[in-house]
Amino acid sequence: MAPEKLYTPKRVPGKKEFYALNDPPVGALLPTDKFPQNENAPLLLKPITIRGTTFHNRVFVSPMCQYSSDNGHATDYHFVHLGQWAINGVGAITVEATAVVPEGRITPQDMGIWADSHIQPLKRIVDFAHTQGVKIGIQLAHAGRKASTLSMHLGASVIPGDHQAPRNVAYAEEGGWPDEVYGPTDAPWADDFPKPKPVTEEYMDYLESAYLAAIDRCKEIGFDFIEIHGAHGYLIHSFLSPLTNTRADKWGGQSFENRARLPLRIISAARAAWADKPLFARFSATDWAEGPEQSSDGLWKQWGVGQMKLLVGELKKIGVDLIDVSSGGNWAAQKIPKLQPGYQVPFAAAIKEAHPDMTIGTVGLILSPKQAEEILEEKKADVVFLAREIVRSPTFVMRAAEEFGAAVKPTVQSERSWTRMLHPKSNMTPV
């Protein structure tokens, strides 16, 4: 005898497989009629809308190279690695630096998006993130003169006594391409790195076409946003810095306009092609070289905040939606005064002060919800990008809600793990 009423779980519509429906999406604040404590929710857990896309909170996962791809293809490792944050409700997930051309990888094990065969493994990850209601994007990159190096798996381990490769160059027999490395000039990043070929105007044309082809693939994959990688000494950063771009043509030298010409060309093309969705750009705000950014006679000595402010002015004209502010990586002899919590936040704060109408993201040893909230409340940035801390604490968003006395949506499968957070409270204020 059939029951009088049938009961079936709510599922994400349009999916062949069963995915439990989360309404509201994972990581979003729960409605105040049931959870009055959310009337005083912290800024960290409040949504932010960028070019029509709403991110349910302001905890963004930074792009983190995993050196685990198979000829540029994402694997099940990436599905699990990135999927853990989808089920824990971050505001955004950023797929690691992904090369638009094969020679633009850092190592032979880096992610790529130069071929159509890269689409499906990435689409699987994106589709899963979307079943949880979480936004996901990708960082498009070219490693420049730091390309064709050995994987981090072969590098210096933090475990004492572990093997360390005696060199940095990845040779052809190891899957590398040391004779096809490119930079603004033929100066290598360091003595034990490949000697690059100076980028020609023909290579610039090829590179622009590669970014546009990658963006077409991003559309097919279904990414919610794209970030252009212009930091950490990779190709775009090496063109921006007067330390590394000493060209004598219209693409380099002392002139800021010349050094910014190729980066702005690539980003302008990306903006035109990615017209309707958010476009982010990550930059290093300093080379961390010794001495000032600019000498007393007006010569630019290294890349720094002064030129970053000029660059952001140009990026606003193009229509870039968010600047992700990092630092370093371009100068092998860089000296960071002291690694301490929030050590890069002052760079973001300076750029936010100069361009209050630009959405700014900050990074750099952001270790706790309280620290992240203070950064946002003090208007030093609009979102925080987490890397090592989000790896250590995938449930950062849920933990933040508990600490602040707020309530956000966990997956239906994990609600019993967050019963303290899901208890309605009145007259709560953020801690």
PAMI-801855 format. One record per residue (C-alpha): z, x, y; residue number from 1. Coordinates in nm, 3 decimals, padded with zeros to 5 digits, always signed. Layout:
N
Z, X, Y, NUM
...
# end
This chain:
431
+00.000, +00.000, +00.000, 1
-00.104, +00.145, +00.337, 2
+00.166, +00.190, +00.602, 3
+00.169, -00.054, +00.894, 4
+00.120, +00.231, +01.140, 5
-00.037, +00.572, +01.085, 6
+00.113, +00.887, +01.238, 7
-00.092, +01.203, +01.286, 8
-00.016, +01.505, +01.505, 9
-00.193, +01.532, +01.837, 10
-00.463, +01.796, +01.813, 11
-00.680, +01.992, +02.054, 12
-00.995, +01.782, +02.086, 13
-01.335, +01.916, +01.991, 14
-01.209, +02.177, +01.742, 15
-01.308, +02.186, +01.377, 16
-00.976, +02.346, +01.282, 17
-00.643, +02.181, +01.355, 18
-00.466, +02.316, +01.664, 19
-00.157, +02.132, +01.782, 20
-00.204, +01.997, +02.133, 21
+00.034, +02.131, +02.395, 22
+00.064, +01.901, +02.693, 23
+00.132, +02.046, +02.944, 24
-00.022, +02.379, +02.843, 25
+00.190, +02.661, +02.705, 26
+00.374, +02.842, +02.986, 27
+00.346, +02.559, +03.239, 28
+00.654, +02.416, +03.407, 29
+00.767, +02.093, +03.245, 30
+00.772, +01.778, +03.464, 31
+01.066, +01.738, +03.700, 32
+01.133, +01.377, +03.600, 33
+01.253, +01.506, +03.263, 34
+01.362, +01.852, +03.377, 35
+01.506, +01.819, +03.730, 36
+01.597, +02.189, +03.733, 37
+01.227, +02.264, +03.787, 38
+01.250, +02.130, +04.141, 39
+01.401, +02.472, +04.220, 40
+01.179, +02.673, +03.984, 41
+01.120, +03.040, +04.069, 42
+00.791, +03.142, +04.226, 43
+00.717, +03.355, +03.917, 44
+00.683, +03.039, +03.708, 45
+00.490, +02.832, +03.960, 46
+00.113, +02.789, +03.923, 47
-00.141, +02.964, +04.140, 48
-00.499, +02.844, +04.192, 49
-00.772, +03.102, +04.252, 50
-01.129, +02.985, +04.319, 51
-01.061, +02.652, +04.155, 52
-00.896, +02.798, +03.844, 53
-00.526, +02.719, +03.801, 54
-00.309, +02.977, +03.629, 55
+00.009, +02.810, +03.505, 56
+00.239, +03.093, +03.614, 57
+00.217, +03.434, +03.781, 58
+00.287, +03.657, +03.482, 59
-00.049, +03.823, +03.409, 60
-00.112, +04.058, +03.117, 61
-00.273, +04.384, +03.230, 62
-00.579, +04.521, +03.051, 63
-00.450, +04.771, +02.793, 64
-00.686, +04.996, +02.599, 65
-00.611, +04.983, +02.226, 66
-00.875, +05.231, +02.101, 67
-00.927, +05.004, +01.801, 68
-01.280, +04.866, +01.834, 69
-01.559, +04.906, +01.579, 70
-01.869, +05.028, +01.766, 71
-01.746, +04.829, +02.065, 72
-01.663, +04.516, +01.866, 73
-01.328, +04.338, +01.884, 74
-01.153, +04.305, +01.548, 75
-00.874, +04.097, +01.397, 76
-00.635, +04.350, +01.550, 77
-00.744, +04.234, +01.895, 78
-00.722, +03.870, +01.791, 79
-00.356, +03.917, +01.698, 80
-00.277, +04.158, +01.985, 81
-00.412, +03.924, +02.254, 82
-00.326, +03.601, +02.076, 83
+00.047, +03.676, +02.086, 84
+00.048, +03.618, +02.462, 85
-00.156, +03.300, +02.436, 86
+00.114, +03.139, +02.220, 87
+00.384, +03.267, +02.456, 88
+00.239, +03.112, +02.770, 89
+00.152, +03.391, +03.013, 90
-00.041, +03.297, +03.325, 91
-00.339, +03.511, +03.233, 92
-00.451, +03.757, +02.967, 93
-00.687, +04.040, +03.061, 94
-00.891, +04.196, +02.781, 95
-00.887, +04.576, +02.793, 96
-01.138, +04.795, +02.978, 97
-01.469, +04.699, +02.818, 98
-01.773, +04.920, +02.862, 99
-02.094, +04.769, +02.995, 100
-02.296, +05.056, +02.841, 101
-02.221, +05.267, +02.530, 102
-02.173, +05.586, +02.730, 103
-01.929, +05.402, +02.956, 104
-01.656, +05.402, +02.691, 105
-01.360, +05.633, +02.723, 106
-01.351, +05.699, +02.348, 107
-01.571, +05.604, +02.051, 108
-01.310, +05.339, +01.964, 109
-01.326, +05.157, +02.300, 110
-01.427, +04.793, +02.350, 111
-01.786, +04.718, +02.452, 112
-01.996, +04.431, +02.582, 113
-02.338, +04.597, +02.600, 114
-02.481, +04.409, +02.300, 115
-02.507, +04.044, +02.196, 116
-02.324, +04.127, +01.873, 117
-02.009, +04.179, +02.083, 118
-02.008, +03.814, +02.189, 119
-01.876, +03.635, +01.882, 120
-01.561, +03.845, +01.814, 121
-01.458, +03.806, +02.179, 122
-01.545, +03.436, +02.183, 123
-01.312, +03.378, +01.888, 124
-01.024, +03.527, +02.090, 125
-01.113, +03.333, +02.406, 126
-01.150, +03.005, +02.219, 127
-00.805, +03.051, +02.065, 128
-00.643, +03.128, +02.402, 129
-00.798, +02.809, +02.536, 130
-00.648, +02.601, +02.254, 131
-00.311, +02.699, +02.399, 132
-00.422, +02.622, +02.755, 133
-00.394, +02.988, +02.863, 134
-00.650, +03.154, +03.091, 135
-00.816, +03.474, +02.968, 136
-01.046, +03.724, +03.139, 137
-01.197, +04.065, +03.078, 138
-01.207, +04.397, +03.260, 139
-01.560, +04.537, +03.285, 140
-01.570, +04.914, +03.305, 141
-01.754, +05.244, +03.299, 142
-01.543, +05.550, +03.220, 143
-01.755, +05.791, +03.423, 144
-01.656, +06.154, +03.380, 145
-01.359, +06.059, +03.158, 146
-01.595, +05.937, +02.883, 147
-01.658, +06.078, +02.534, 148
-01.300, +06.185, +02.477, 149
-01.095, +06.164, +02.160, 150
-00.901, +05.848, +02.090, 151
-00.538, +05.815, +02.191, 152
-00.463, +05.796, +01.819, 153
-00.544, +06.169, +01.804, 154
-00.366, +06.260, +02.125, 155
-00.011, +06.350, +02.216, 156
+00.229, +06.131, +02.022, 157
+00.568, +06.034, +02.157, 158
+00.706, +06.110, +01.810, 159
+00.820, +06.474, +01.799, 160
+00.619, +06.689, +01.563, 161
+00.331, +06.446, +01.523, 162
-00.024, +06.577, +01.517, 163
-00.203, +06.638, +01.844, 164
-00.574, +06.711, +01.865, 165
-00.637, +07.060, +02.008, 166
-00.907, +06.932, +02.246, 167
-01.013, +06.625, +02.442, 168
-01.391, +06.612, +02.396, 169
-01.532, +06.378, +02.131, 170
-01.845, +06.541, +01.990, 171
-02.150, +06.363, +01.847, 172
-02.029, +06.417, +01.490, 173
-01.714, +06.225, +01.588, 174
-01.907, +05.938, +01.747, 175
-01.899, +06.091, +02.095, 176
-02.173, +06.157, +02.355, 177
-02.062, +06.466, +02.550, 178
-02.416, +06.526, +02.681, 179
-02.441, +06.173, +02.824, 180
-02.134, +06.162, +03.048, 181
-02.187, +06.063, +03.413, 182
-02.004, +06.119, +03.741, 183
-02.073, +06.148, +04.113, 184
-02.134, +06.523, +04.064, 185
-02.134, +06.763, +03.769, 186
-01.764, +06.847, +03.818, 187
-01.563, +06.752, +03.505, 188
-01.235, +06.563, +03.525, 189
-01.059, +06.870, +03.384, 190
-01.163, +07.200, +03.226, 191
-01.139, +07.059, +02.872, 192
-01.340, +06.744, +02.946, 193
-01.718, +06.696, +02.917, 194
-01.932, +06.820, +03.203, 195
-02.095, +06.511, +03.356, 196
-02.446, +06.453, +03.478, 197
-02.466, +06.348, +03.844, 198
-02.554, +05.978, +03.868, 199
-02.912, +05.929, +03.988, 200
-03.048, +05.629, +04.172, 201
-03.232, +05.535, +03.852, 202
-02.899, +05.536, +03.667, 203
-02.750, +05.317, +03.941, 204
-03.025, +05.060, +03.882, 205
-02.960, +05.075, +03.508, 206
-02.586, +05.038, +03.567, 207
-02.623, +04.734, +03.790, 208
-02.846, +04.570, +03.530, 209
-02.586, +04.648, +03.262, 210
-02.308, +04.480, +03.461, 211
-02.526, +04.173, +03.510, 212
-02.612, +04.157, +03.140, 213
-02.241, +04.190, +03.058, 214
-02.161, +03.902, +03.294, 215
-02.420, +03.684, +03.120, 216
-02.236, +03.757, +02.795, 217
-01.903, +03.674, +02.962, 218
-02.043, +03.332, +03.050, 219
-02.147, +03.269, +02.690, 220
-01.807, +03.387, +02.565, 221
-01.628, +03.153, +02.806, 222
-01.403, +03.390, +02.999, 223
-01.208, +03.235, +03.287, 224
-01.224, +03.540, +03.512, 225
-01.369, +03.891, +03.531, 226
-01.202, +04.204, +03.665, 227
-01.411, +04.502, +03.776, 228
-01.238, +04.831, +03.692, 229
-01.234, +05.058, +03.998, 230
-00.916, +05.254, +03.921, 231
-00.776, +05.544, +03.720, 232
-01.048, +05.800, +03.779, 233
-01.324, +05.609, +03.606, 234
-01.673, +05.586, +03.754, 235
-01.609, +05.354, +04.050, 236
-01.288, +05.532, +04.151, 237
-01.455, +05.873, +04.125, 238
-01.723, +05.754, +04.367, 239
-01.467, +05.622, +04.614, 240
-01.253, +05.936, +04.637, 241
-01.345, +06.225, +04.870, 242
-01.181, +06.458, +04.616, 243
-01.443, +06.383, +04.354, 244
-01.741, +06.243, +04.543, 245
-01.869, +06.546, +04.731, 246
-02.234, +06.440, +04.719, 247
-02.455, +06.527, +05.015, 248
-02.666, +06.209, +05.001, 249
-02.608, +05.851, +05.112, 250
-02.387, +05.790, +04.808, 251
-02.105, +06.028, +04.893, 252
-01.941, +06.291, +05.112, 253
-01.698, +06.242, +05.397, 254
-01.838, +05.903, +05.495, 255
-01.629, +05.614, +05.361, 256
-01.938, +05.394, +05.390, 257
-02.134, +05.630, +05.164, 258
-01.861, +05.663, +04.902, 259
-01.809, +05.288, +04.891, 260
-02.182, +05.212, +04.868, 261
-02.217, +05.211, +04.486, 262
-01.886, +05.030, +04.417, 263
-01.972, +04.759, +04.669, 264
-02.324, +04.729, +04.528, 265
-02.190, +04.667, +04.177, 266
-01.920, +04.426, +04.293, 267
-02.164, +04.235, +04.518, 268
-02.401, +04.191, +04.226, 269
-02.111, +04.078, +04.006, 270
-01.997, +03.824, +04.266, 271
-02.345, +03.676, +04.294, 272
-02.380, +03.649, +03.916, 273
-02.023, +03.521, +03.858, 274
-02.043, +03.273, +04.140, 275
-01.809, +02.991, +04.037, 276
-01.515, +03.163, +03.870, 277
-01.250, +03.410, +03.990, 278
-01.356, +03.772, +04.037, 279
-01.078, +04.032, +04.037, 280
-01.106, +04.406, +04.107, 281
-00.857, +04.677, +04.011, 282
-00.822, +04.990, +04.224, 283
-00.599, +05.291, +04.244, 284
-00.435, +05.297, +04.587, 285
-00.384, +05.675, +04.584, 286
-00.503, +05.984, +04.399, 287
-00.147, +06.124, +04.402, 288
-00.290, +06.460, +04.513, 289
-00.080, +06.690, +04.728, 290
-00.116, +06.661, +05.103, 291
-00.215, +06.373, +05.332, 292
-00.490, +06.119, +05.282, 293
-00.648, +06.227, +05.610, 294
-00.614, +06.552, +05.801, 295
-00.527, +06.579, +06.169, 296
-00.895, +06.639, +06.250, 297
-00.993, +06.309, +06.086, 298
-01.131, +06.442, +05.757, 299
-01.059, +06.240, +05.446, 300
-00.874, +06.462, +05.198, 301
-00.809, +06.220, +04.910, 302
-00.823, +05.850, +04.828, 303
-00.530, +05.652, +04.967, 304
-00.395, +05.333, +05.119, 305
-00.579, +05.380, +05.448, 306
-00.918, +05.369, +05.278, 307
-00.797, +05.096, +05.041, 308
-00.734, +04.874, +05.342, 309
-01.089, +04.940, +05.462, 310
-01.226, +04.867, +05.116, 311
-01.037, +04.537, +05.085, 312
-01.187, +04.431, +05.415, 313
-01.533, +04.480, +05.265, 314
-01.436, +04.310, +04.939, 315
-01.322, +04.002, +05.131, 316
-01.669, +03.976, +05.283, 317
-01.820, +03.988, +04.934, 318
-01.583, +03.719, +04.809, 319
-01.357, +03.906, +04.568, 320
-01.065, +03.677, +04.486, 321
-00.786, +03.913, +04.378, 322
-00.710, +04.284, +04.419, 323
-00.514, +04.435, +04.130, 324
-00.340, +04.739, +04.282, 325
-00.264, +05.039, +04.063, 326
-00.271, +05.414, +04.133, 327
-00.370, +05.759, +04.010, 328
-00.586, +05.882, +03.724, 329
-00.860, +06.049, +03.927, 330
-00.710, +06.393, +03.988, 331
-00.600, +06.596, +03.686, 332
-00.338, +06.778, +03.897, 333
-00.185, +06.457, +04.034, 334
+00.188, +06.462, +04.104, 335
+00.377, +06.133, +04.103, 336
+00.709, +06.196, +04.282, 337
+00.922, +05.982, +04.051, 338
+00.848, +05.722, +03.786, 339
+01.091, +05.442, +03.859, 340
+01.082, +05.062, +03.832, 341
+00.829, +04.920, +04.075, 342
+00.703, +05.261, +04.185, 343
+00.355, +05.125, +04.261, 344
+00.467, +04.803, +04.431, 345
+00.476, +04.959, +04.782, 346
+00.100, +05.013, +04.761, 347
+00.041, +04.645, +04.688, 348
+00.285, +04.549, +04.963, 349
+00.102, +04.763, +05.220, 350
-00.232, +04.606, +05.129, 351
-00.084, +04.256, +05.131, 352
+00.060, +04.319, +05.477, 353
-00.278, +04.436, +05.605, 354
-00.466, +04.151, +05.435, 355
-00.225, +03.857, +05.402, 356
-00.511, +03.622, +05.314, 357
-00.610, +03.824, +05.005, 358
-00.448, +03.748, +04.670, 359
-00.278, +04.067, +04.553, 360
-00.156, +04.171, +04.209, 361
+00.088, +04.453, +04.149, 362
+00.178, +04.672, +03.850, 363
+00.402, +04.961, +03.756, 364
+00.724, +04.946, +03.555, 365
+00.803, +04.584, +03.633, 366
+01.075, +04.537, +03.376, 367
+01.256, +04.207, +03.431, 368
+01.200, +03.852, +03.553, 369
+01.447, +03.913, +03.837, 370
+01.253, +04.218, +03.958, 371
+00.923, +04.031, +03.933, 372
+01.059, +03.733, +04.126, 373
+01.190, +03.956, +04.406, 374
+00.844, +04.111, +04.446, 375
+00.688, +03.769, +04.487, 376
+00.961, +03.625, +04.708, 377
+00.937, +03.926, +04.940, 378
+00.559, +03.866, +04.965, 379
+00.474, +04.211, +04.834, 380
+00.226, +04.053, +04.592, 381
+00.113, +03.714, +04.467, 382
+00.111, +03.786, +04.092, 383
+00.256, +04.057, +03.869, 384
+00.057, +04.235, +03.599, 385
+00.268, +04.352, +03.305, 386
+00.175, +04.604, +03.036, 387
+00.447, +04.793, +02.850, 388
+00.713, +04.530, +02.920, 389
+00.497, +04.243, +02.795, 390
+00.431, +04.445, +02.478, 391
+00.804, +04.491, +02.429, 392
+00.878, +04.130, +02.525, 393
+00.587, +03.897, +02.442, 394
+00.817, +03.602, +02.526, 395
+00.868, +03.728, +02.883, 396
+00.773, +03.389, +03.035, 397
+01.014, +03.195, +02.813, 398
+01.288, +03.450, +02.875, 399
+01.228, +03.424, +03.250, 400
+01.266, +03.046, +03.232, 401
+01.596, +03.082, +03.047, 402
+01.727, +03.335, +03.297, 403
+01.631, +03.121, +03.597, 404
+01.752, +02.795, +03.446, 405
+01.400, +02.652, +03.448, 406
+01.199, +02.492, +03.168, 407
+00.843, +02.579, +03.067, 408
+00.634, +02.454, +02.778, 409
+00.660, +02.652, +02.454, 410
+00.419, +02.584, +02.170, 411
+00.518, +02.275, +01.974, 412
+00.571, +02.504, +01.675, 413
+00.830, +02.716, +01.859, 414
+01.022, +02.450, +02.055, 415
+01.325, +02.481, +01.826, 416
+01.354, +02.846, +01.928, 417
+01.398, +02.749, +02.294, 418
+01.641, +02.457, +02.279, 419
+01.870, +02.610, +02.544, 420
+01.578, +02.632, +02.786, 421
+01.458, +02.281, +02.703, 422
+01.787, +02.112, +02.790, 423
+01.756, +01.909, +03.114, 424
+01.987, +02.026, +03.391, 425
+02.059, +01.906, +03.743, 426
+02.133, +02.094, +04.066, 427
+02.012, +02.426, +03.930, 428
+01.903, +02.710, +04.154, 429
+01.719, +03.026, +04.046, 430
+01.943, +03.319, +03.960, 431
# end
